[in-house]
Amino acid sequence: MVNPLIRASKDAGGRVAKHAASRLAVAAAPVAGLAGDFALSCTLWGLATPESLPWMTLGIGATTAGMVVLVHHLDRRRNMLGRVFALGTPILVGAHQIAAVMAGPVSQPLLGVWGWAGASVTGAWIVRRVLRRTQDATEGARRSLWDEVSTKVGGALEGSAYTPKEKSEDRLAGPLSLEGGETVDDAQRSLSKLESVLRLPPGGARITPSPDDSSQAELTLVRRDMLRESTPYTEPSALGGTPAQPYRIGVYEDGRPMMLPLHRPGWGETALLIMGMTGAGKTFGAYVIFAEEFTRRDTYTIYVDTVKGAQSLGPLAEGIRWVIRTEAEAHALMRALRDKVVPARADYLGRRGLKNWEPGCGIPRLRVHIEEGSGLFLGDKAFVQSMERIRSVGVEFTLSMQRPSYVSLDVAARAQFGAVLCFGVAEQEDAAFAMPDEVLEAGADPSRWKNERPACCYLVAPGVDRALWTTPGRTLGISDDQLRMLARWARLHGDDLDAMTTAAFGELYTTRVPVESMVGAAPSAPAAPVVPPTPVPVPVVDDEDDEAPVRDLLGDDFEEPWRPGADDPDPSVQPGIDDPLPIGGTDGDWERPAGPKATPAEAAALFEQRLLELQAQGVEEIRAGDLVDVARKAVRSPAWVYKSLNGRVDTGQLERTDTGFRFVRELVPA
């Protein structure tokens, strides 16, 4: 274990005390140098004459300069303090010799100045030499013990050199130098043996490679778990700041604060993946992030949870203005982001000459927090494409899930998450899907916690020192009362969504359900209002090409969506055994009634009225046959019916079923 290494330091100190007599020899050289300086000054003064004095002073000065240059050349590898001692001493001696030759070594005030300065320099040299000798003895004992340990471990560690720089009772950290031909990868494969020889707990040894030298690394040894106790959340790290400032979410095992940068100047937003098994502390980690988010300005959060809905809000409720509760709304949100919000925000920033979103640019940073997101967007092209495009427009995604895998998150989407906050997992393979291989190979192992140590985690993120990627930490402990207080502060002082972004979201935003109605409580303080469902313009659906604006914005990224034609029924709608025949018996037999064709607005109004009637009748599932009369009155084809229904899916009011469509939210009459 680590204490033998630390005990070696104590034993070395004991040997210093035991052999104190031998240490007195350390003081002999500085004292002898002081005496020699005085004797030399007396000798030179005795030899000086008025004729030789100028030449003697010139010679002493030249000799002193030569000594300084020589010492500077030979002593370049010392630290700054050592170089000050080595260069300052000959300069002081030379100055004293010149003054003594000119005025006499025993004249006043030269003798007094020499006595004071000489005693001070001599004392400093004695202290330095004693401390250096003690450090050499300590390092020698530690090197001897490390040689013994590395020999037992064998492999790439045999013959290596380890010099701890950070030392405490339970932790050592410092550079590890391997012999030529050995690699850090080979040394990492010996970590389990090293832990056994030193009797460390599992995960108590970590080796982080140096980015500059493949034979150099940082070795950290931890004797006991230093994250056993939780650190309470005391106050926001940047009250009134912006999301461009890192969030303080926890502490590392060495006591340093764990800072999460979700925005990088000149780069944009960093998507965050929060992962861990049930009970590992994901929710509490997310709570600390929300606590920091609530105290920042220039940011707005959309909260998505299609599993627990309002239940997961808990103490966050007052600080959240928009909650997505159904899968239909979640998918509609991604389509809106991809097709409308991202292009609109990109155009806004581009007109102002900004390559990336910046605080104070006029639109708040938009953060989308997705709780219980496993499998929610699997196969959703809009989700992947949104993630590929949001970085520079001030949109940040945070996705929380238990076990990311190929069956719960697309690989293309995973590649867009630049940051990972990993809590305890069942097996190390679970973490391998999200955490970099180099971090796991260096000794990071979240599977040793499982769900027995809630809140313990690893943070891997750009902007975080790579040495900290392998350092375990623990998120701060925050109470529900603290969260409610900060959520109330956000309700009073937080930013609402800007008009441009709300217009881009359209009906998905204006018909959102107020958070208060979800949790069954009225707001405790006035705030930027949550807009209740209000009548909105009925989507006008016609046979014209309504994708032209999006095509112009997205250019080559635009993919022409498939739409059923007059002869192509919607394949996602499967008939039931009791369903009536398609409109007019078959699509081929359908003939539009004679008479004037309704305008798009009139047809949309008829369609909206029929949906309201079906909802009022308590119809749970809508089929195309339910809208036959609407199509006849509006003089429209079956394709128009399907197109109108799909338009309601896009706005999050309907969702598809195996046999038709069903209502997701209540419609409001216009």
Secondary structure as GFF3:
##gff-version 3
##sequence-region A 1 670
A	DSSP	alpha_helix	2	18	.	.	.	ID=ss1
A	DSSP	alpha_helix	20	23	.	.	.	ID=ss2
A	DSSP	alpha_helix	25	47	.	.	.	ID=ss3
A	DSSP	alpha_helix	53	74	.	.	.	ID=ss4
A	DSSP	alpha_helix	80	103	.	.	.	ID=ss5
A	DSSP	alpha_helix	110	153	.	.	.	ID=ss6
A	DSSP	three_ten_helix	155	157	.	.	.	ID=ss7
A	DSSP	beta_strand	161	162	.	.	.	ID=ss8
A	DSSP	beta_strand	166	167	.	.	.	ID=ss9
A	DSSP	beta_strand	171	177	.	.	.	ID=ss10
A	DSSP	alpha_helix	184	188	.	.	.	ID=ss11
A	DSSP	alpha_helix	191	198	.	.	.	ID=ss12
A	DSSP	beta_strand	205	209	.	.	.	ID=ss13
A	DSSP	beta_strand	216	222	.	.	.	ID=ss14
A	DSSP	beta_strand	247	252	.	.	.	ID=ss15
A	DSSP	beta_strand	257	260	.	.	.	ID=ss16
A	DSSP	beta_strand	263	264	.	.	.	ID=ss17
A	DSSP	beta_strand	268	269	.	.	.	ID=ss18
A	DSSP	beta_strand	272	275	.	.	.	ID=ss19
A	DSSP	alpha_helix	282	294	.	.	.	ID=ss20
A	DSSP	beta_strand	299	304	.	.	.	ID=ss21
A	DSSP	three_ten_helix	309	312	.	.	.	ID=ss22
A	DSSP	three_ten_helix	314	319	.	.	.	ID=ss23
A	DSSP	beta_strand	322	324	.	.	.	ID=ss24
A	DSSP	alpha_helix	327	336	.	.	.	ID=ss25
A	DSSP	pi_helix	337	341	.	.	.	ID=ss26
A	DSSP	alpha_helix	342	351	.	.	.	ID=ss27
A	DSSP	beta_strand	365	370	.	.	.	ID=ss28
A	DSSP	alpha_helix	381	389	.	.	.	ID=ss29
A	DSSP	three_ten_helix	391	393	.	.	.	ID=ss30
A	DSSP	beta_strand	395	401	.	.	.	ID=ss31
A	DSSP	alpha_helix	411	414	.	.	.	ID=ss32
A	DSSP	beta_strand	419	422	.	.	.	ID=ss33
A	DSSP	alpha_helix	428	432	.	.	.	ID=ss34
A	DSSP	alpha_helix	437	441	.	.	.	ID=ss35
A	DSSP	three_ten_helix	446	448	.	.	.	ID=ss36
A	DSSP	beta_strand	456	460	.	.	.	ID=ss37
A	DSSP	alpha_helix	466	469	.	.	.	ID=ss38
A	DSSP	beta_strand	473	475	.	.	.	ID=ss39
A	DSSP	alpha_helix	480	493	.	.	.	ID=ss40
A	DSSP	alpha_helix	499	505	.	.	.	ID=ss41
A	DSSP	alpha_helix	507	510	.	.	.	ID=ss42
A	DSSP	alpha_helix	515	519	.	.	.	ID=ss43
A	DSSP	alpha_helix	548	554	.	.	.	ID=ss44
A	DSSP	three_ten_helix	555	557	.	.	.	ID=ss45
A	DSSP	three_ten_helix	587	589	.	.	.	ID=ss46
A	DSSP	alpha_helix	600	616	.	.	.	ID=ss47
A	DSSP	three_ten_helix	624	627	.	.	.	ID=ss48
A	DSSP	alpha_helix	628	634	.	.	.	ID=ss49
A	DSSP	alpha_helix	638	650	.	.	.	ID=ss50
A	DSSP	beta_strand	654	656	.	.	.	ID=ss51
A	DSSP	beta_strand	661	663	.	.	.	ID=ss52
###
